[in-house]
């Protein structure tokens, strides 16, 4: 395709939509972005309330080189738009028996911390981390960086090495069983089982292959974007503006126009806009079922298992807790009970695993003096519950009770302002079907292949980018998704 004079429409301005827009503009396309909200960024939004600033969505930043690649592709200097710093401690981990473990950056420091706190032989942990690195480099990069739905991908020179590195247990064992075998100590198993939730999956069902996720944080390290996570979409939005991308906010796309199996344009706010190619950053189910009125394909996608959703409380806390850091995890005694609730819709568990992100630890101006901004995240099934208010109240009660017990004081009086996201509000804000944060789950060993590709096989000119399609959810994967979609557009 000769991009000059071609027009592209992007549906949605999540990080994958913004990245797709910038990449297409860099290749000479006239690019129009349509966003139903009055803000860009999708799940990477900002909420300001009573003097507290909260990043609303993803809060752990890894693989900054993937973001930098976007700016390089567009011929811009990354440092002119964005800055970040290394974290020396990835997470503060708290257990019910009083054990506190700091997940230091770098294998040596983390292994030393585990030896000190758990008093165990750490050779198994060292071996596990090395294997996670090899698994990612030899196998994972193919699934993340390549068009795995294309047959020619599987005929390249990288495949024999990947097959040689592949072990039966990566596919046949669950993450939990694999971790139990490799790490043995229950606290280590639980810490590494948690990485399944990075793409909304269940460690008791998801294949051991997903253990490579730990490599990104534990070996490569985590980072903090200056200004908070909102600085990521801010930087990419400014890049788009500098590249000449046109934005239409408060412009809900009502339908995608097709003619004889080819996309022709869209209808937004009652007006028709034509384009040569369309990239949808909307949930893949929503795109087929509503925008294309393709109920057959929509139903096929609906039948696939959803990823987890969440209950997120944004609490302004009028006190500083010195024992907490930027990223904090409070583990339960029975992790499996949590996933039985998530997968089987049992009653909300009394001892949830709780994640708290506090950006005021890095930038005090994100909260009033002497206060903290708590982003409190609890796993929840992707389901729109008729009794959601009651469920929310119950989960909030259990969350406050657990944190009060583990922090040694009643935290409720210190919560001076609150905002809440539920599966219903997540679906409403982002068009994520049933509030699923990552589209479909990765609980099946064939989940990567079942995830929708970056190009439609049913409609010529239609491409997909975002967390509900290949290669999956999370910032680095959404950025890769945009790159893969644009590669397909240019190849076509």
C-alpha positions in Angstrom: 0.0 0.0 0.0 1.2 3.5 -0.8 0.2 5.5 2.3 0.4 8.9 0.7 -3.1 10.3 0.3 -4.6 7.5 2.3 -6.9 8.1 5.2 -7.1 6.0 8.4 -9.7 6.1 11.1 -8.9 5.0 14.6 -11.8 4.0 16.9 -10.8 4.7 20.5 -7.9 6.5 22.0 -6.5 4.0 24.4 -2.7 3.6 24.4 -3.0 1.2 21.4 -5.2 3.5 19.5 -2.9 6.5 20.1 0.1 4.4 19.1 -1.5 3.2 15.9 -2.4 6.7 15.0 1.1 8.0 15.5 2.6 5.1 13.5 0.2 5.6 10.6 0.8 9.4 10.5 4.5 8.7 10.4 3.9 6.7 7.2 2.0 9.5 5.5 -1.6 8.6 6.4 -4.2 11.2 7.2 -5.3 10.0 10.6 -8.6 10.7 12.4 -9.2 9.4 15.9 -12.7 9.1 17.3 -13.2 8.9 21.0 -16.5 8.6 22.8 -15.2 10.2 26.0 -13.9 13.7 26.5 -10.5 12.3 27.4 -7.8 10.1 25.8 -5.9 7.2 27.3 -8.7 4.6 27.8 -7.9 2.7 31.0 -4.8 4.9 31.5 -6.9 7.8 32.8 -6.5 10.3 35.6 -9.0 11.0 38.4 -8.6 14.1 40.6 -10.7 14.5 43.7 -10.4 16.7 46.8 -6.7 17.4 46.2 -5.8 13.8 45.5 -4.6 12.6 42.0 -5.2 9.0 41.1 -3.9 7.0 38.1 -7.0 5.0 37.3 -5.7 2.0 35.4 -2.5 0.0 34.9 0.1 1.1 37.5 3.2 -1.0 37.0 5.5 0.2 34.1 7.8 -2.3 32.5 9.8 -2.5 29.3 10.1 1.2 28.6 12.1 0.4 25.4 8.8 -0.7 23.8 7.4 2.8 24.3 10.7 4.4 23.2 10.5 2.4 19.9 7.3 4.3 19.1 8.9 7.6 19.3 12.0 6.4 17.3 9.6 5.1 14.6 8.1 8.5 14.4 11.4 10.3 14.1 11.1 12.0 17.5 13.4 12.1 20.5 11.9 10.1 23.4 13.4 12.3 26.1 11.6 15.4 24.7 8.2 13.8 25.6 8.8 11.4 28.5 11.0 10.6 31.4 11.1 7.8 33.9 13.3 6.3 36.7 14.4 2.8 37.8 12.7 1.4 40.9 15.1 -0.3 43.3 12.1 -2.1 45.0 9.4 -3.5 42.7 6.9 -4.4 45.4 6.4 -4.5 49.2 4.9 -7.9 50.0 2.9 -8.5 53.2 1.7 -11.8 54.6 -0.9 -12.5 57.3 1.7 -14.0 59.6 3.7 -10.7 59.7 6.3 -11.6 57.1 7.3 -8.7 54.9 9.3 -9.3 51.8 10.8 -6.6 49.6 11.0 -7.6 45.9 14.2 -5.8 45.0 15.3 -5.1 41.5 18.0 -7.5 40.3 18.3 -11.2 41.0 21.1 -10.9 43.6 19.3 -8.5 45.9 16.0 -10.3 45.7 17.6 -13.7 46.3 19.4 -12.2 49.3 16.1 -10.9 50.7 14.4 -14.2 50.3 17.3 -16.0 52.0 17.1 -13.6 54.9 13.3 -13.5 55.3 12.4 -17.1 54.5 15.6 -18.8 55.7 15.7 -21.2 52.7 18.1 -22.5 50.2 17.6 -20.1 47.3 19.2 -22.2 44.5 15.7 -23.2 43.3 14.7 -19.5 43.1 17.8 -18.6 41.2 17.2 -21.5 38.8 13.6 -20.4 38.3 14.5 -16.8 37.4 17.1 -18.0 34.9 14.6 -20.3 33.3 12.0 -17.5 33.1 14.5 -15.4 31.3 15.3 -18.1 28.8 11.6 -18.9 28.3 10.9 -15.3 27.5 13.8 -14.8 25.2 13.5 -18.1 23.3 9.7 -18.5 23.2 7.9 -15.5 24.6 9.3 -13.0 22.1 7.7 -14.9 19.3 4.3 -14.8 20.9 4.6 -11.1 21.7 6.5 -9.6 18.8 5.3 -11.7 15.8 2.1 -12.3 13.8 1.4 -15.7 15.3 -1.7 -16.2 13.3 0.4 -16.1 10.0 1.7 -19.5 8.9 4.9 -17.9 7.6 5.8 -16.9 11.1 6.2 -20.5 12.0 8.7 -21.1 9.1 11.3 -18.6 10.3 14.8 -19.4 11.6 13.7 -18.6 15.2 11.2 -21.4 15.4 13.7 -24.4 15.8 15.3 -22.7 18.8 11.9 -22.0 20.3 10.9 -25.6 19.9 14.1 -26.8 21.4 13.5 -24.6 24.5 9.9 -25.7 24.8 9.2 -28.2 27.6 6.1 -30.2 28.0 5.5 -28.8 31.5 5.2 -25.3 30.1 2.0 -26.3 28.4 0.7 -29.2 30.5 1.3 -28.0 34.0 -0.6 -25.0 35.5 1.4 -22.1 36.8 0.6 -23.0 40.3 1.7 -26.6 39.9 4.9 -25.5 38.1 5.7 -23.0 40.9 5.0 -25.5 43.6 7.5 -27.9 41.9 10.1 -25.2 41.2 9.9 -22.9 44.2 8.3 -25.1 46.8 8.0 -22.5 49.6 4.3 -21.5 49.8 5.1 -17.8 50.1 7.3 -17.8 47.0 4.7 -19.8 45.1 2.1 -17.3 46.0 4.3 -14.3 45.0 4.9 -15.8 41.6 1.4 -17.1 41.1 0.3 -13.5 41.2 1.9 -12.8 37.8 -1.0 -14.7 36.2 -3.2 -11.8 37.1 -1.1 -9.5 35.0 -3.2 -10.7 32.1 -6.3 -11.4 34.1 -5.8 -15.2 34.4 -6.1 -17.8 37.1 -2.7 -19.4 38.2 -4.5 -22.6 39.1 -5.6 -23.0 35.4 -3.3 -21.0 33.3 -0.4 -22.9 31.7 3.1 -22.7 33.2 4.2 -20.9 30.1 2.9 -17.7 31.7 5.6 -17.9 34.3 7.7 -16.0 31.9 5.8 -12.9 32.9 7.8 -12.8 36.1 10.9 -12.1 34.0 9.7 -8.7 33.0 9.4 -7.4 36.5 11.8 -9.6 38.5 14.7 -9.7 36.0 14.3 -6.7 33.8 12.8 -4.5 36.5 10.0 -2.0 37.0 10.0 1.7 36.5 8.2 4.8 37.5 7.1 7.4 34.9 7.6 11.0 36.0 4.2 12.4 36.6 2.6 9.0 37.1 1.1 6.6 34.6 -1.0 9.3 33.0 2.2 10.7 31.6 2.3 7.8 29.2 -0.8 8.6 27.2 0.0 12.3 27.7 3.3 11.8 25.9 1.8 9.7 23.1 -1.1 12.1 22.6 1.3 15.0 22.2 3.3 12.8 19.7 0.1 12.3 17.7 -0.7 16.0 17.7 2.9 16.8 16.5 2.4 14.2 13.8 -0.8 15.9 12.6 -3.3 13.4 13.9 -6.9 14.8 14.1 -8.9 14.0 17.2 -12.7 13.9 17.6 -13.7 13.7 21.3 -17.2 13.1 22.6 -17.7 11.3 19.3 -19.1 7.9 19.8 -18.8 5.6 16.8 -22.2 4.1 16.1 -21.3 1.7 13.3 -18.6 0.7 10.8 -19.8 0.9 7.2 -19.0 -2.1 5.1 -19.7 -2.9 1.4 -19.1 -6.3 0.0 -16.8 -7.4 2.8 -14.8 -4.2 2.8 -14.8 -1.4 5.3 -15.7 2.0 3.8 -15.9 4.2 6.9 -17.8 4.9 10.1 -20.9 6.7 11.4 -20.1 8.9 14.4 -22.6 11.3 16.0 -24.8 10.8 13.0 -22.2 11.8 10.4 -20.4 9.6 7.9 -16.6 9.6 7.7 -14.9 7.6 4.9 -11.5 6.0 5.2 -9.2 3.5 3.4 -8.4 1.6 6.6 -10.0 1.4 10.0 -8.2 0.4 13.2 -10.4 -0.4 16.2 -9.0 0.0 19.6 -12.4 -1.0 21.0 -13.0 -4.3 22.6 -13.2 -7.0 19.9 -16.6 -8.3 21.0 -18.1 -4.8 21.0 -16.6 -4.1 17.5 -18.2 -7.1 15.9 -21.4 -7.3 17.9 -22.3 -3.6 17.9 -20.3 -1.7 15.4 -20.5 -4.3 12.6 -23.7 -5.9 13.7 -22.0 -9.2 13.0 -23.9 -11.1 15.7 -22.5 -14.5 14.6 -18.8 -13.5 15.1 -19.8 -11.5 18.2 -21.4 -14.6 19.7 -18.3 -16.6 19.0 -16.2 -14.1 20.9 -18.8 -13.8 23.7 -18.4 -17.6 24.4 -14.7 -17.3 25.2 -13.8 -17.1 28.8 -13.3 -13.5 30.0 -10.3 -12.3 31.9 -10.8 -11.1 35.4 -12.2 -7.7 36.2 -11.6 -5.7 39.4 -13.1 -3.7 42.2 -10.9 -0.6 42.5 -11.2 1.9 45.4 -9.5 5.3 45.0 -9.0 6.4 48.6 -7.6 9.7 49.8 -5.9 8.9 53.1 -5.2 11.6 55.6 -2.1 9.9 57.0 1.3 8.6 55.8 2.2 5.0 56.2 5.9 4.7 56.3 5.9 0.9 55.9 4.3 1.1 52.5 5.9 1.8 49.2 4.9 2.6 45.6 3.6 -0.9 44.9 2.2 -3.0 47.8 0.7 -6.5 48.0 -1.2 -8.0 50.9 -1.5 -11.7 50.4 -4.2 -14.1 51.6 -3.8 -17.4 53.4 -5.9 -19.2 50.8 -5.1 -17.8 47.4 -7.1 -20.5 45.6 -10.3 -19.4 47.4 -9.9 -16.1 45.7 -9.9 -17.7 42.3 -12.7 -20.0 43.1 -14.7 -16.9 43.7 -13.5 -15.2 40.5 -14.1 -18.3 38.3 -17.1 -19.9 40.0 -18.9 -16.8 41.3 -18.9 -18.0 44.9 -19.5 -15.5 47.7 -16.9 -12.8 48.0 -14.0 -14.1 50.0 -13.2 -12.6 53.4 -9.4 -12.6 52.9 -8.7 -11.0 49.5 -5.3 -10.4 48.0 -5.0 -6.6 47.9 -2.8 -4.5 45.7 -2.2 -0.8 46.7 -0.5 1.7 44.4 0.6 5.0 46.1 2.1 7.4 43.7 2.5 10.1 46.4 5.4 8.0 47.6 7.2 9.2 44.5 5.5 12.6 44.0 4.1 14.1 47.2 2.1 16.6 45.2 -0.3 13.8 44.3 -1.8 14.2 47.7 -2.2 17.0 50.3 0.7 17.4 52.7 1.0 14.5 55.1 -1.5 12.4 53.1 -1.4 9.6 50.6 -3.4 8.6 47.4 -4.3 4.9 47.6 -5.3 3.0 44.5 -6.7 -0.2 46.0 -7.3 -3.2 43.6 -9.1 -6.4 44.4 -9.7 -9.1 41.8 -13.4 -9.7 40.8 -15.2 -11.7 38.1 -16.0 -10.1 34.8 -19.7 -10.0 35.3 -22.4 -7.3 35.6 -24.1 -8.1 38.9 -27.6 -7.0 39.6 -26.6 -6.7 43.2 -23.3 -4.9 42.5 -23.8 -2.3 45.2 -24.1 -4.9 47.8 -21.1 -6.9 46.5 -19.1 -3.7 46.4 -20.0 -2.9 50.0 -19.1 -6.4 51.1 -15.7 -6.3 49.4 -15.0 -2.9 50.8 -15.8 -4.1 54.3 -13.4 -7.1 53.9 -10.7 -5.0 52.4 -10.8 -2.4 55.2 -10.9 -5.1 57.8 -7.9 -6.9 56.4 -5.8 -3.8 55.9 -6.6 -2.6 59.4 -5.5 -5.9 60.9 -2.3 -6.0 58.9 -1.4 -2.3 59.3 -2.1 -2.4 63.0 -4.9 0.2 63.2 -8.4 1.0 61.9 -7.8 2.7 58.5 -11.5 3.6 58.0 -11.3 6.9 59.8 -8.4 8.0 57.7 -10.2 7.5 54.4 -11.4 11.1 53.7 -12.5 10.8 50.1 -13.4 7.9 47.8 -14.1 7.0 44.2 -14.9 3.4 43.0 -14.7 1.5 39.8 -16.6 -1.7 39.3 -17.0 -4.1 36.3 -20.1 -2.1 35.3 -18.3 1.3 35.3 -15.2 -0.2 33.7 -17.5 -1.5 30.8 -19.2 1.9 30.6 -16.0 3.9 30.5 -13.9 1.7 28.2 -16.3 -0.6 26.3 -14.5 -3.6 27.9 -17.2 -6.3 27.7 -18.4 -7.2 31.2 -15.6 -5.1 32.6 -13.0 -7.7 31.6 -9.7 -5.9 31.9 -7.8 -8.0 29.4 -10.5 -9.3 27.0 -10.3 -13.0 27.1 -8.4 -15.0 29.7 -5.2 -17.0 29.1 -6.4 -20.0 31.2 -6.3 -22.3 28.2 -3.0 -23.5 26.7 -4.2 -22.5 23.3 -5.4 -19.1 24.5 -2.7 -17.1 22.6 -3.9 -18.6 19.3 -7.5 -18.1 20.1 -7.0 -14.4 20.9 -8.1 -12.4 17.9 -5.4 -11.3 15.5 -4.6 -7.8 14.5 -6.4 -8.0 11.2 -9.9 -9.1 10.4 -10.3 -12.1 8.1 -13.9 -11.2 7.5 -13.7 -7.5 6.5 -10.9 -6.1 4.3 -9.5 -2.9 5.6 -10.3 -3.6 9.3 -7.5 -3.9 11.8 -7.4 -4.4 15.6 -5.2 -3.0 18.3 -5.6 -3.1 22.1 -5.8 -5.4 25.1 -8.6 -7.6 23.8 -6.6 -8.8 20.8 -3.1 -10.2 20.0 -0.8 -10.1 21.9 -2.9 -9.1 25.0 -3.4 -6.6 27.7 -1.0 -4.4 29.6 0.9 -1.4 28.3 3.9 -3.1 26.6 1.6 -5.6 24.9 -0.9 -2.9 23.8 2.0 -0.9 22.3 3.1 -4.1 20.5 -0.4 -4.6 19.3 -0.4 -1.2 17.6 2.9 -2.0 15.9 1.6 -5.3 14.6 -1.6 -3.8 13.3 0.3 -1.1 11.4 2.7 -3.7 10.0 -0.3 -5.5 8.6 -1.8 -2.3 7.1 1.5 -1.5 5.4 1.9 -5.1 4.1 -1.6 -5.1 2.7 
